[in-house]
Amino acid sequence: MTQDELQALRSDFPILAEKVYGKDLIYLDNAATTQKPRCVVEKMADAYYRYNANIHRGVHRLSQVATEANEQARDEAARFLHAGHRHEIIFTRGATEAINLVAFSYGEAFCHEGDEVVVTVMEHHSNLVPWQMLCERKGMKLRVAPMNEAGELDLPALYALLNERTRMVAVAHVSNVLGTVNPVREIIAKAHARGIPVLVDGAQSAPHMEVDVEALDADFYVFSGHKVYGPTGIGVLYGKERWLDAMPPYQGGGEMVGTVTFERTTYNELPFKFEAGTPDYIGSVALAEALRYVQRIWLTRIAAHEDALLRHATRRLLEVDGIRLIGTAREKGAVVSFLVGSIHPYDLGMLLDKQGVAVRTGHHCAQPLVDSLGIPGTVRASFALYNTMDEVDRFVEAVKRAAAMLQ
């Protein structure tokens, strides 16, 4: 990506021109949420102003237009993930709700006392707590796959956990703390050899790399709209038709039904069986616009640009006295987590903020991972398509200044 292209792209994001404490904003908290391009915000306004009406149920023109826009958004999400069928795309409130949906509905259909679920030590709470809740509800056991000192999964140990009682493997595609890119295609193949389905948490992969759920052979794949330049409160669950057909509804209400009597209710077909109530049809339309936006830029170009930022940031951070990088896997996404000497990450993050640099501090909703490392948390800088090399340099200089003050 040339400098001219990058500057033109940055103009799509008005917030990047904001000042923080009189300093130019350097936004490096993209793993938590990305900023939104004008086209996404304008798409939301256009939908509200021109065709806002409840979908699927109205015969009037506005409802028909809104329904068509929502279903076109489903088609866009299916193309984005290379899904085989549009009805395998379920709109949710985000990756968290998508995982909860699978943990509950798949658990109700296929899990029993004494069964097991395998997760990894690096999972976000969203891909841990729902499985814990399933295990508590059903009398099951949660098994945890370890990692090595570089932050890479111990694959032989993971595969040793798989047995005849394993009902699900749930794994992050990319760690939100370590940046580790996990070999999910291999993990899926090993699990499938034993007849075990796999859920992939794609919250940190969908914004940064091309995802082909059919090539991966993932049974379930989830991501959140707000991490891929879309609005908050919308996300996607991809599920193979054979699983979704066999799973009971997650919630009851309007739209997810076929017929309703006081004696018995039948359920709608896919995907509507899992979309009870009025959906966020404005959010789905805006999410589709965000997906089109990143595909216009090309995900391969985004990945190459972010990898260059990551490598530059890693080299520059090694100049900082007392730096400790957390997560040094060979395959990494656009995330660098670190500590400096004995400085608490919160204190360092506060001083970075005063210099206009937005980073994340703490355990990043992965407390078991952080606890396993014996640290209080990390400072995390995460990169996106609009970040620049100059921002990386200014970020590192800000870390040096903050560290000098605190040491």
Salt bridges, closest charged atoms under 4 A:
GLU5 OE1 - ARG301 NH2 2.78
ASP24 OD1 - LYS19 NZ 2.31
ASP24 OD2 - ARG394 NH1 3.95
ASP29 OD2 - ARG360 NH2 2.60
ASP29 OD1 - ARG380 NH2 3.54
ASP46 OD2 - ARG50 NH1 2.97
GLU71 OE2 - HIS56 NE2 2.93
GLU71 OE1 - ARG74 NE 2.85
GLU71 OE1 - ARG86 NH2 3.10
ASP75 OD1 - ARG86 NE 2.58
GLU76 OE1 - ARG79 NH2 2.87
GLU76 OE1 - ARG292 NH1 3.48
GLU97 OE2 - ARG93 NE 3.14
GLU108 OE2 - ARG137 NE 3.56
GLU108 OE2 - LYS138 NZ 3.92
ASP115 OD2 - HIS112 ND1 3.87
ASP115 OD1 - ARG165 NH2 2.84
ASP115 OD2 - ARG167 NE 3.22
GLU116 OE1 - ARG143 NH1 2.96
GLU152 OE2 - ARG330 NE 2.98
GLU210 OE2 - HIS82 NE2 3.22
ASP217 OD2 - HIS192 ND1 2.97
ASP217 OD1 - LYS240 NZ 2.71
ASP219 OD2 - HIS192 NE2 2.61
ASP219 OD1 - LYS240 NZ 3.60
GLU241 OE2 - HIS87 NE2 3.35
GLU255 OE2 - HIS56 ND1 3.60
GLU255 OE1 - ARG57 NE 3.61
GLU275 OE2 - ARG74 NH1 2.81
GLU289 OE1 - ARG292 NH2 2.87
GLU306 OE1 - HIS208 ND1 2.69
ASP307 OD2 - ARG311 NE 2.78
GLU319 OE2 - ARG316 NE 2.88
GLU319 OE1 - LYS400 NZ 2.74
ASP390 OD2 - ARG394 NE 2.96
GLU391 OE2 - ARG10 NH1 3.25
ASP393 OD1 - HIS312 NE2 2.72
ASP393 OD1 - ARG316 NH1 2.74
GLU397 OE2 - ARG316 NH2 2.62
GLU397 OE2 - LYS400 NZ 3.47
